């Protein structure tokens, strides 16, 4: 299976971690939104990343891809079958893809992506406002829902965990630490999730790219 996109994107990272937890081999093709690669454009005509090609089937959007993978590779199950647990998992996936991402991207784009990769001046006022005003309620909420057993839904690893943890890699790249006095459960949870092999190798490679 080919996945187009860079793991610097939380959406791409989520798909790659999901595939790794499934034991699905992935050929990652780093791809930017301006790419003219015909295979990428065929899979993602609106240039959404990630996009994937699996044999003669192509698909774009991280949530679509993980649901495809879950159906094709049902073990280990990462999206529960039960109504309540599935609803919770879908909520956390949506929460991560919208609320968390929309806050964190203001910091990551203006402090790293724009200045370092696109030659654009970052808007520090936007980044600072996101960090000061938008981020604390997100962390406060997560502190209330992270359980003692380390997983968000059903006492086992699910898409919810992979989706929520993924954007926090970008926060770490910004050297923004979770305060372990205000958010001790969240910090322990994120540290444990990002130490999983499905995330750790990607994080190491991303750090090497950013250090270059």
Beta strands, then each sheet from edge to edge (+ up, - down):
strand 1: 2-4
strand 2: 27-29
strand 3: 51-54
strand 4: 57-60
sheet 1: 2+ 1+ 3- 4+
end
